Amino acid sequence: MSLHAKRSPAADWQARVGTLSRVGGALVPPSVVHVAEEIRRLLQAGQELFDMTIGDLSPRCFPTPPALVRAVAEAVIALESSYPPPDGMPELRWQIARLFRTRSGLTVGPEDVQVGAGARPFLFAGYVLLVDPGEHVVFSRPSFFNVEYTQLVGGVPVALETSPENGFFPSIDQLRAVLPGARLVVLASPGNPSGTIMPARDLEELARLVVSENQRRLAAATSNEEPRLLYLIFDQVYSGNVHGQVPAHNPAQLVPEVSPWLLTIDAASKAWSVTGYRCGWCVAPRELRPALSGLLTLMGAWAPRAEQIGLAHFLADDGLIMEATLKMHAGLSRRLRGLADGVARLRAQGLPIHCLEPEGGIYLALRIDLPRFDDEEIRRALLEQGGLAVLPFSAFGGAPAHRGWYRVSVGNLREEDVPRVIDRLRAVLEALLR
């Protein structure tokens, strides 16, 4: 074999493990990274395909609100290009607090808000600031990168296997059984990859469990002992994109007493198609804020100054917010509804396919029931025979029981292409059934 023979990304990574730290050596690049590289190569080679793998929004399909673009451009022209304050621009923190109060009815002030470079740095920061090696982190399976974050801090993953019947959220019985030994619970609703919303009754019960568990720990602590309390990270980055009749709630709306142990993560990215602006925020307990600000400073995870100023101007106008939100909602809903209705027609024709009702976010949870093929074989058939790029739930830590489930993103899908996607799905399934 040639010394320069091409190796797979996974093999190349393993060859370098000996040069890495313990944490780096254990951190295998997520499979979504390899799929993204494959899609890029195919597109660069000129292959026509529908890339429905990305958790992103193409501005060609979902244009950024013009008023927001102008506000950011004006800030750039005004030479607002230096570092922002570590906590975020004061005017943006004020507007985020106002937005939070308007949408949730909760009392939130600028001093409760930390701005950062999107939502993801806050997820990582929550793990770093709260979890010591050996402590338990509870999350649903499948979910977004929780296994990797737990590995990075040396925590013990407690991955709760979920089912489509429960919208791929853990049941209250599952949570009740593991919370007494946990340090952190991480939940996203609307979910990724499921595109579903946790029912209000379950979210309320989860919040009550966190409160009661912390009351138990405080009562059991001695006078010279600082108890390790239970925290909840709630990722609501898709809450601006809600479809259908199921509302999205914040835990503190349902149980205000949970607020001292609640970190709420949100961002402008998915709400108004500005994923590249890297403007996210976290509403956190005030005693955590100095450490949160300090860690983001060390990471360099500040949102750009001009984008912060532009977003503050945009958020100051309720009319602009409403107009942009309704436009985004309509575009996403039409695409998701079109896909779901098309899948229902294929199922009615006898093809082994169905999906969950899209409730929130930019994803459709799709099931292809062909037991003689594994998930990777079906993924490759969709890609190579139909030009359809999707991600299996296994890319998000899915369990064997989730075999046949795929995340389909509409963030890069034009509305007029929805019928073509359904036609290609039909063709690939018919070919696999022969």
C-alpha positions in Angstrom: 0.0 0.0 0.0 1.2 3.5 -0.8 2.6 5.5 2.1 0.3 8.3 0.9 -2.9 6.2 0.6 -5.9 8.2 1.7 -7.3 7.2 5.1 -10.8 7.8 6.5 -11.3 10.8 8.8 -11.8 8.4 11.7 -8.6 6.5 11.0 -6.7 9.7 10.6 -8.0 10.9 13.9 -7.1 7.6 15.7 -3.5 7.9 14.3 -3.1 11.2 16.1 -4.6 10.1 19.4 -1.2 9.4 20.9 -0.3 13.1 20.6 -3.4 14.3 22.4 -4.4 14.9 26.0 -6.7 12.4 27.7 -9.7 14.5 26.9 -8.6 15.1 23.3 -7.9 11.4 22.7 -11.3 10.4 23.9 -13.1 13.0 21.8 -13.9 11.3 18.4 -15.2 13.8 15.9 -19.0 13.5 15.6 -20.3 11.6 12.6 -22.1 14.7 11.5 -18.8 16.2 10.7 -17.8 13.4 8.4 -21.2 13.5 6.6 -20.8 17.3 6.2 -17.4 16.8 4.6 -18.8 14.2 2.3 -21.7 16.5 1.2 -19.2 19.4 0.6 -17.1 17.2 -1.7 -20.1 16.1 -3.7 -21.4 19.6 -4.1 -17.9 20.8 -5.1 -17.8 18.0 -7.7 -21.0 19.4 -9.2 -23.5 16.8 -8.0 -27.0 18.0 -7.7 -28.5 17.1 -4.4 -30.8 18.3 -1.6 -28.7 18.9 1.5 -31.1 18.3 4.3 -28.4 17.5 6.9 -27.6 21.0 8.1 -28.9 22.6 11.3 -28.6 25.9 9.5 -30.7 28.3 7.6 -29.7 29.4 4.1 -30.3 33.1 3.6 -31.2 32.3 0.0 -34.2 30.2 1.2 -34.9 32.3 4.4 -33.6 35.8 3.9 -32.4 37.7 6.9 -34.8 40.6 7.8 -33.6 43.6 5.8 -33.9 45.9 8.8 -31.5 43.7 10.7 -29.0 43.6 7.8 -29.1 47.4 7.6 -28.6 47.9 11.3 -25.6 45.6 11.4 -24.2 47.3 8.2 -24.6 50.7 9.8 -22.7 49.6 12.9 -19.9 48.3 10.7 -19.7 51.6 8.8 -19.7 53.5 12.1 -16.5 51.6 12.9 -18.0 49.5 15.7 -15.3 46.9 15.3 -13.6 46.7 18.6 -14.1 44.2 21.4 -17.6 44.3 23.0 -17.9 44.3 26.8 -17.4 40.8 28.2 -21.1 40.6 29.3 -22.4 41.9 26.0 -23.4 45.3 24.7 -25.6 47.0 27.4 -28.3 48.0 24.9 -28.6 44.4 23.6 -28.8 42.9 27.1 -31.6 45.3 27.9 -33.5 44.3 24.7 -33.0 40.6 25.3 -34.3 41.0 28.9 -37.4 42.9 27.4 -37.9 40.2 24.8 -37.7 37.5 27.5 -40.2 39.3 29.6 -42.6 39.9 26.7 -42.5 36.2 25.6 -42.5 34.4 28.9 -44.0 36.9 31.4 -41.0 36.3 33.7 -39.1 39.0 35.5 -35.7 39.3 33.9 -33.3 42.2 33.9 -30.2 43.0 31.9 -28.1 41.9 34.8 -29.5 38.4 34.3 -28.4 38.2 30.7 -25.0 37.1 29.3 -24.4 37.5 25.5 -22.1 35.2 23.6 -21.1 33.8 20.3 -24.3 31.8 19.6 -25.9 29.2 21.8 -23.3 26.5 21.7 -20.6 28.3 23.9 -23.2 28.5 26.7 -23.9 24.7 26.5 -20.2 24.0 26.8 -19.8 26.6 29.5 -22.7 25.1 31.5 -20.9 21.8 31.6 -17.5 23.3 32.5 -18.9 25.5 35.3 -21.2 23.0 36.9 -19.9 19.5 36.4 -16.9 18.0 38.2 -15.3 14.7 37.0 -17.4 11.7 38.0 -20.7 13.7 38.4 -23.8 12.6 36.5 -25.3 14.5 33.6 -28.8 13.5 32.5 -30.0 14.0 28.9 -32.2 12.3 26.4 -31.0 10.0 23.7 -30.9 11.1 20.9 -29.9 14.7 21.5 -27.3 17.3 20.4 -23.7 16.7 21.4 -24.4 16.0 25.1 -22.2 12.8 25.1 -19.3 14.9 23.8 -19.7 17.7 26.3 -19.9 15.2 29.1 -16.7 13.5 28.0 -14.9 16.9 27.8 -15.6 17.6 31.5 -15.1 14.0 32.7 -18.7 13.6 33.7 -20.8 10.4 33.7 -23.4 10.4 30.9 -26.9 9.3 31.9 -28.5 9.0 28.5 -32.2 8.3 28.8 -33.5 6.2 25.9 -36.6 7.9 24.4 -39.4 6.8 22.0 -41.4 8.4 19.2 -44.5 7.9 21.3 -43.1 10.4 23.8 -41.8 12.8 21.1 -38.2 11.5 21.8 -38.3 13.2 25.2 -37.6 11.2 28.5 -40.6 10.2 30.6 -41.1 11.6 34.0 -40.7 8.2 35.5 -37.2 7.9 33.8 -36.2 11.4 35.1 -37.5 10.7 38.6 -35.4 7.6 38.8 -32.1 9.3 38.0 -32.3 12.9 39.3 -31.3 12.0 42.9 -27.8 11.1 41.8 -27.4 13.9 39.1 -25.6 17.2 39.0 -27.0 18.5 35.7 -30.0 17.9 33.5 -29.9 19.1 29.9 -33.0 19.5 27.8 -33.8 21.1 24.4 -37.4 21.9 23.5 -38.2 22.1 20.6 -35.9 19.2 20.2 -33.0 18.4 18.0 -33.2 16.1 16.1 -36.8 15.4 16.8 -38.5 18.7 15.9 -41.0 18.0 18.7 -42.0 20.0 21.9 -42.0 18.6 25.4 -45.6 18.7 26.7 -46.2 21.4 29.3 -47.3 18.9 31.9 -44.0 17.0 31.6 -41.9 20.1 31.6 -43.7 21.4 34.7 -43.2 18.1 36.5 -39.5 18.1 35.6 -39.1 21.6 37.0 -40.9 20.5 40.2 -38.6 17.5 40.5 -35.5 19.8 40.3 -37.0 22.0 43.0 -37.9 19.1 45.3 -34.5 17.4 44.8 -32.7 20.6 45.7 -34.9 21.1 48.8 -34.0 17.6 49.8 -30.3 18.2 49.4 -30.4 21.5 51.2 -32.3 20.0 54.1 -29.8 17.1 54.4 -26.7 19.3 54.3 -24.8 20.0 57.5 -24.0 23.6 58.6 -20.4 23.4 57.4 -21.2 21.6 54.1 -22.0 23.2 50.8 -24.4 20.8 49.0 -23.9 19.9 45.3 -27.3 21.1 43.9 -29.0 20.0 40.7 -29.1 22.4 37.8 -31.2 22.4 34.6 -29.9 23.7 31.3 -32.8 24.5 29.0 -32.0 25.1 25.3 -34.9 27.0 23.7 -33.0 28.1 20.6 -35.8 26.8 18.4 -38.7 28.2 20.4 -39.2 31.1 17.9 -40.1 28.5 15.3 -43.3 26.8 16.7 -45.8 25.0 14.4 -49.2 23.5 15.0 -51.1 23.6 18.3 -48.4 22.7 20.8 -46.9 25.7 22.6 -43.3 26.0 23.7 -42.8 26.9 27.4 -39.9 27.9 29.5 -39.6 25.8 32.8 -39.8 29.0 34.9 -43.1 30.0 33.4 -44.6 26.8 34.8 -42.6 26.6 38.0 -41.0 29.9 39.0 -39.3 28.3 42.0 -36.9 26.5 39.6 -35.2 29.8 38.5 -32.3 29.6 41.0 -31.1 26.4 39.3 -32.1 27.2 35.7 -29.9 28.3 32.8 -32.0 29.2 29.7 -30.1 29.3 26.4 -31.4 31.1 23.3 -30.1 32.9 20.2 -31.1 35.0 17.3 -29.8 32.5 14.8 -32.8 30.2 14.1 -35.4 32.8 14.8 -34.3 35.3 12.1 -31.9 33.3 9.9 -28.7 34.8 11.2 -26.7 31.7 12.2 -23.5 33.3 11.0 -24.0 36.4 13.1 -23.1 34.3 16.2 -25.4 36.2 18.6 -26.7 34.1 21.5 -27.5 34.6 25.1 -28.0 32.9 28.4 -30.4 33.9 31.3 -28.6 32.5 34.3 -28.7 32.7 38.1 -26.8 35.8 39.1 -24.3 33.9 41.3 -23.1 32.1 38.1 -22.8 35.2 35.9 -19.3 36.3 36.9 -17.9 32.8 36.2 -19.9 32.6 33.0 -18.6 35.9 31.8 -15.0 35.0 32.7 -15.1 31.6 30.9 -16.5 33.2 27.7 -13.7 35.7 27.9 -11.1 33.0 28.2 -12.7 31.2 25.3 -12.9 34.4 23.2 -16.6 33.5 22.7 -18.0 37.0 22.5 -20.5 37.9 19.8 -19.1 40.5 17.4 -19.7 44.1 18.5 -21.4 45.3 15.2 -23.8 42.4 15.2 -24.7 43.0 18.8 -25.5 46.7 18.1 -27.5 45.9 15.0 -29.5 43.2 16.8 -30.2 45.6 19.6 -31.7 48.1 17.2 -33.8 45.4 15.5 -35.1 44.1 18.8 -36.2 47.6 19.9 -39.0 47.6 17.3 -41.8 45.2 18.1 -43.3 45.6 14.7 -40.1 44.4 13.0 -39.8 41.5 15.3 -43.4 40.4 14.7 -43.1 40.8 10.9 -39.8 38.8 10.7 -41.0 36.1 13.0 -44.3 35.5 11.1 -42.4 35.4 7.8 -39.9 32.9 9.1 -42.7 30.8 10.7 -44.7 30.7 7.5 -41.8 29.6 5.4 -40.7 26.9 7.7 -44.3 25.7 8.3 -45.1 25.4 4.6 -42.0 23.3 4.0 -42.4 21.0 7.0 -46.1 20.7 6.3 -45.4 19.9 2.6 -42.9 17.2 3.6 -45.2 15.7 6.3 -48.2 15.6 3.9 -46.0 14.1 1.1 -44.7 11.4 3.5 -48.3 10.6 4.5 -49.2 10.1 0.8 -46.3 7.7 0.3 -47.4 5.8 3.4 -51.0 5.6 2.1 -49.5 4.1 -1.1 -48.1 1.3 0.9 -44.5 2.5 1.2 -42.7 1.8 4.6 -42.3 5.4 5.7 -43.9 7.8 8.2 -43.0 10.8 10.2 -43.8 12.6 13.4 -46.0 15.7 13.3 -43.6 18.7 13.1 -44.1 20.9 16.2 -41.1 23.2 16.4 -37.8 24.0 14.9 -36.5 23.2 11.4 -36.6 19.4 11.4 -38.8 16.6 10.5 -38.4 13.2 12.2 -38.7 10.7 9.4 -38.9 6.9 9.8 -38.0 4.4 7.0 -39.0 0.9 8.0 -36.7 -1.4 6.0 -35.3 -3.9 8.5 -33.0 -5.7 6.0 -31.0 -2.4 5.6 -29.1 -0.6 8.3 -29.2 3.1 8.8 -26.0 3.8 6.9 -27.1 1.7 3.9 -30.4 3.6 3.7 -28.6 6.9 4.1 -26.3 6.1 1.3 -29.1 4.9 -0.9 -31.0 8.1 -0.4 -27.8 10.1 -1.2 -26.5 8.1 -4.1 -29.8 7.1 -5.8 -31.9 10.1 -4.9 -29.6 13.0 -4.2 -31.2 13.3 -0.8 -28.8 14.0 2.1 -30.2 13.3 5.6 -28.8 12.3 9.0 -29.7 9.2 11.0 -30.6 9.6 14.6 -27.5 7.5 15.3 -25.5 10.6 14.6 -27.1 12.1 17.7 -26.4 9.2 20.0 -29.6 7.3 19.0 -30.1 3.9 20.5 -30.7 0.7 18.6 -34.4 1.2 19.1 -34.1 4.4 17.0 -33.0 2.4 13.9 -34.7 3.8 10.8 -35.2 7.3 12.1 -33.7 10.3 10.3 -33.5 14.0 10.8 -34.6 16.0 7.8 -33.7 19.7 7.9 -35.7 22.2 5.8 -33.2 25.0 6.5 -31.6 24.7 3.0 -34.7 23.7 1.1 -36.6 25.9 -1.3 -40.4 25.6 -1.0 -40.7 24.6 -4.7 -38.4 21.7 -4.2 -40.5 19.9 -1.6 -42.5 17.9 -4.2 -39.2 16.9 -5.9 -37.9 15.6 -2.6 -41.1 13.5 -2.1 -40.8 12.1 -5.7 -37.2 11.1 -5.0 -38.1 9.5 -1.7 -40.7 7.4 -3.6 -38.2 6.4 -6.3 -35.6 5.3 -3.7 -38.0 3.4 -1.6 -39.5 1.6 -4.6 -36.0 0.6 -5.7 -35.0 -0.7 -2.2 -38.2 -2.8 -2.1 -37.4 -4.6 -5.4 
